Amino acid sequence: MKKKRISAAMGCVLLMASLMLGACGKADGSRSADTNEQTSENVQDTTGAQEENGSALEDGVYLADFSTDSSMFHVNEACDGKGTLTVKNGQMTIHITLGSKKIVNLYLGLAEDAAKEGANLLQPTNDEVYYDDGTTDEVYGFDVPVPVLDEEFDLALIGTKEKWYDHKVKVSNPTPYGEDAKTSESTEALSDGTYTVEATLEGGSGRATIDSPLTLTVEGGTMTATVCWSSPNYDYMLVDGEQYLPVNTEGNSVFEIPVSVFDEPIDVVGDTVAMSTPHEIEYTITLHSETLSAVED
């Protein structure tokens, strides 16, 4: 069995700015208009039930646990048991990424009703997942209407053998998806150690670059990136107003700076003495979580 990629809990998480991506995978949004209409029909009249049960959430995007009554039906191992819950106009939909393409349709309700002609079946999306051995896989994902939080509801499935099965599922523990959540996931997901991660530099004149991948060190939950510039002329960097000096005396300027988030631009300032007078130049550095890899001891 493939182990989950180190970064999967994030961004897992982190590729979900669009409303229907999984916490661990990127969904191909090539669903038909019929599928969207079916999903809308399946969630009609659920808003009132959510409010009555005290489980209404503000409109937005959340990470949430998705549990089932079967070890054969679960989210992809790279997702840490989570899906991406979207709330719009009081209606809730969770995107789940499965482990394969063996489940071809889902139905919000019982198997006997799913088998009836004209039943509104949930259609799959093509999701890409990443594993820690460097491989990727394309699997099915689904946008599942959620009638209630923290309580079981019926969700039937049909596989490649064309037989419907009843299952109970539950969506629980929603947490806001955003910068704060992302920072928390980033630090909690990584064990102490040394990693490499691809980085993108933007800003300035465009002539300066940094080495990529760069080295990321995690100690006590604190992440430190080693940034090597393409020039020896940077004499300090600023991050959140804190000044950092080079850690080397020869060659291109190298700095060790703190980072707390992946897949979001981090504002930094580099002071260069290459001109007639020193200049502070604003940049952003983005660390790409899907490229995160542990360095073997």
N, C-alpha and C positions, 0 to 999 in steps of 0.2 A: 504494500500500500504506500502511495506517495505521502510524504509528510507535508503538512501545510507550510507554505512559504513564510518566512519570518515576517514579511511585511503584510501578509494577507489580512490580518485583523484590522489593519488600517485601510488600507486602501484600496482596502478592502475598501475599502471603506472610503477610500479617498477618491474614487473615480465616480462618485455618485452625485455630482452637482446637478445632472439632469435627473428628473424625478423617478425614473424607473430603472436604475442600475443597481446591481447587487452589491453588498458590502464587500465582497471579495472578488468580484468579477466585473467585466465590462460587457454590458448587454448590447446586442445588435437590435436597434429599434425598428426593425423591419417587420412590425406587426401590421396586420390589416386593419382597416377602419372597422370591419365587422367585429374584430376582437375587442376593440375599444368600446364599441356599442354594447357588446355582450357583458363586459366588465361593468359598465355603467348600469345596465339593467340589474345585474346581480347585487349591486350595492344599494339599490333604491330602498328608501324607507329605513335604512340602518342608522341614520344620523340621530333620530329620536331615541332609538334603543340605546345608543352609546351614551347620550346625555342622561337617560333614565338610570343607567347602570353606573353613572358617575365616572365613566372612563373616557369622556371626550377630551381630545387634545387640541391645542391650538394648531392652526394650519402651519405646516412646515415639514421638514424631513428629519427622521429619527433613525437610530439604529435600535433594533429590537430583537429579543430572543424568539426563535421559531422552534417549537418542540412538537413532536408527534408521538403517536402511540406505537410506533413501529421502528425497529432498527434498520429496516429496509427502505424507509422513507424518511429522508432527512436532508438538510442542506449540505452542500459540499464541505468536505473536511477543512478546506482552506478558509471557511467563513466563520469558524468558531461558534457555530450554532446560531448565527445572526442573519437577519435580512434587513433591507432598507424600507422603512415604513414612511409612506408619504400620506399626509393629511391635507386634503383640499376641500374647501367648503364643508368641513365637518366629516367627510367620507374618508375612510382609511383603506389604503392598499399597501401590501407588503410585497416587495420583490425578493424572491428567494432564488438562489442558484443551487441546482442539484448536482449530484455526483456523476451523472452520465446523461445519455439520451434515451434511457430505457423507459422513462415515464413520458408519454406523448401528449396527454391531456389531463387537466384537473377540472373538478366541478365543485362549486360551492353548494354542498348539500349531500344527499344520499346517493349511493350507487344506483339504486333502482330508478331514481329520477334522472340521473345522468344518462342512462341507457335509452331514455325515451326520445322519440323523434322531436327535433327542434330544441333540444336542451342547449342551454348557453354554456358551451365548453370553453375553458380557458386555454388559449393557444400558447405554445412555448416561444421563448426568445432564445437566440444563440448567445451564450455567455462565455467569455474567455477567462480562465482561471490560471493562476501562476503558482508553481510549487518550488520548494526550496532546493530541488535538484537542478533548477534552471529550465525545466520543461514547462510547457503550457498545455492546456487542453480546452477543447470547445465542448460545452455541455449545454443542457437545456436549463432555462430559468423560467419563472412564471410570475406574473403580477396577480396576486391573490387578494380579493376583497376581504377586509377584516370587519366582521359585524360587531365584535366586542373584544376588549382587551382582558387579559388575565383570566379568561374562561375558555374552556374547550368549545370548539364548533366543528361541524361536519365538513370534511373535504375529501371527496372521492377522487380516485385516480384510475387511469387506465394505462397499461403498458403495451409493449410490442406484441404481447399475446392476446390483445384485444378483449380483455376481461376487466370489468370494473370492480374496484375494491373500496369498501368503506374505511375511513380513517377519521380519527379525532386529532385536531391540532390546536395549538394555543400560541398566541402572540402576547409577549409580556416584556416588562422592563424596558420600555422605550426611553432612550436618552437622546437629547438633541444632537443633530448632526451639524457640526460647525467647527469653528477654529478651536474653541475650548475643548470640545469632545475629541477633536483630532489630536490636539497636544497631549491629552491624557492617554489616548490610545497609543500614540507614538512611543511615549516613554514606558508605558506599562507593557507593551508588546515585546520590548527588546530586553534580553538578559545582558548582564555585564559582559563586555567583550569588545572585539574589534571587528569592524565591518567595512565594506566598500559600498559606495552608492554613487550613481551618476548624478551630476550637478550641472545646472544651467545658470550662466551669468548673464545678466542684462543690465543695461545702463551705460553711462559714460559715452565715449565716442564710438564704442564698438570695437576698438582696436585691442583692448586688453582682454585676456582670457584667463581662466583658471584650469588647472589640471582636473580632468574627469575621466574615470571615477576618482573621487576623493576618499580619504580614510575617515571613518566615523568611529569614535571611541565612546563606549557607554560604561559609566562607572557610578554605582549608586543611583541609577535612574537618570543621571545627567548625561546628556549627549554633547560631545565636542567634535567639531569638524576641523580637519587639517586642510587649510586652503593655501594652495601653492599658485602664486600669480605667474604670469608670463613675463614679468619684468622684475628687476632687482630694486626698483625705485619706490616701492611702497614702504613708508616708514612707520605707519600705524593704521589700524582699522578701528572703526567705531561700530558697536552693536548695542542697540538700546541705550545709547549715550555713554556706554562704557568703552574706554580705550584699551586696545590690545596691541602689544608690540610684537615684532617678528621673533620667531623662535630660532632663527638661524642668522649667521653673520656673513655667509658667502652664498653666491648664486641668487636665483630668483627669490623674492620675498615669500616667506611662509609664515602663516598665522594659525593659531589654534583658537577657534571662536565657539561660543555656545550656540546650540540650535535646539529648538523645542518643537518643531513641526515639520512634516513632510508635505510635499505637493502644494505648498503655498510659498509665494515669494517672501523671502526674509530680507528686510531692509538693512543694508550695511553701508558704511562709508569707508572709502580707501583714500588715504592721503598720499599723493605722489609728489616726489621731488624731481621728477624728470623735466619739469619746466623751469623757467627762470626763477619762479617763486613756488613754494609748496601750494598744492591745490587739493582740497577735499572734494572727492567725486562720489556721487550717490550711485549705488548699484543695488540690484537684488540678486540673491542666490536662492535657487529652488532645488531641493533634494527630491529625487524621484523614487518614491517608496517601492515601486514595482521592480527596481533594479537592485534593491538592498540584498547584500550577500555577506554571510559570516566569513571571516578569515580564519582558516584552520591554524591551530597552534603548531 
